[in-house]
């Protein structure tokens, strides 16, 4: 099991729609709109680091309105 957190920067006014779209992706177990440098944080629970890449790079980044992401894999 691999836990990862994806920080998502969104277009202004898009956070609610993006949260819903991101939660619909397989492997995303939670997502929160946050204040700060990013607009959303998504939690992933998957089988491998390759799955993290697929969800972050191919899934989340392809959602219209996402400006960019940063991904952090939990070490414990």
C-alpha positions as CSV (number, residue, x, y, z in Angstrom):
1,X,0.0,0.0,0.0
2,X,1.3,3.5,-0.9
3,X,-0.2,6.6,0.6
4,X,0.4,9.9,-1.2
5,X,-0.8,13.5,-1.0
6,X,-1.3,15.6,-4.1
7,X,-1.3,19.4,-3.7
8,X,-3.5,20.9,-6.4
9,X,-3.4,24.5,-7.7
10,X,-6.7,25.4,-9.3
11,X,-8.1,28.1,-11.5
12,X,-9.9,30.8,-9.4
13,X,-13.5,29.7,-8.6
14,X,-13.0,26.1,-9.7
15,X,-12.2,24.4,-6.3
16,X,-15.6,22.9,-5.6
17,X,-16.0,21.4,-9.1
18,X,-12.4,20.2,-9.1
19,X,-12.8,18.5,-5.7
20,X,-15.8,16.6,-7.0
21,X,-13.9,15.5,-10.2
22,X,-10.8,14.5,-8.2
23,X,-12.8,12.4,-5.7
24,X,-14.3,10.5,-8.7
25,X,-10.8,9.2,-9.6
26,X,-10.0,5.6,-8.6
27,X,-7.4,5.6,-5.8
28,X,-8.3,9.0,-4.4
29,X,-9.7,8.4,-1.0
30,X,-10.2,11.9,0.3
31,X,-9.9,15.6,-0.9
32,X,-10.1,18.9,0.9
33,X,-10.3,22.5,-0.2
34,X,-7.6,24.3,1.8
35,X,-6.3,27.9,2.3
36,X,-2.7,28.6,1.4
37,X,-0.4,28.2,-1.6
38,X,-2.5,25.4,-3.0
39,X,-6.3,25.1,-3.4
40,X,-6.9,21.4,-2.8
41,X,-5.1,18.4,-1.1
42,X,-6.0,14.9,-2.3
43,X,-5.1,11.8,-0.5
44,X,-4.3,8.7,-2.5
45,X,-4.2,5.1,-1.3
46,X,-2.9,2.8,-4.0
47,X,-0.8,-0.4,-4.6
48,X,2.4,1.1,-6.0
49,X,4.3,4.3,-6.8
50,X,3.4,3.8,-10.4
51,X,-0.3,4.1,-9.5
52,X,0.5,7.4,-7.8
53,X,2.1,8.7,-11.0
54,X,-0.8,7.5,-13.1
55,X,-3.4,9.2,-10.8
56,X,-1.4,12.4,-10.3
57,X,0.0,12.9,-13.8
58,X,-2.7,11.3,-15.9
59,X,-5.8,11.7,-13.8
60,X,-5.6,14.9,-11.6
61,X,-3.5,17.0,-14.1
62,X,-6.0,16.2,-16.9
63,X,-9.0,17.6,-15.0
64,X,-9.9,20.9,-16.7
65,X,-9.1,23.8,-14.3
66,X,-6.0,22.2,-12.7
67,X,-3.1,24.5,-13.1
68,X,-0.5,22.3,-11.4
69,X,0.3,19.7,-8.8
70,X,2.9,18.6,-6.3
71,X,3.0,15.0,-5.1
72,X,4.3,13.7,-1.8
73,X,4.6,10.0,-1.0
74,X,4.3,9.1,2.7
75,X,7.3,7.4,4.1
76,X,5.6,5.6,7.0
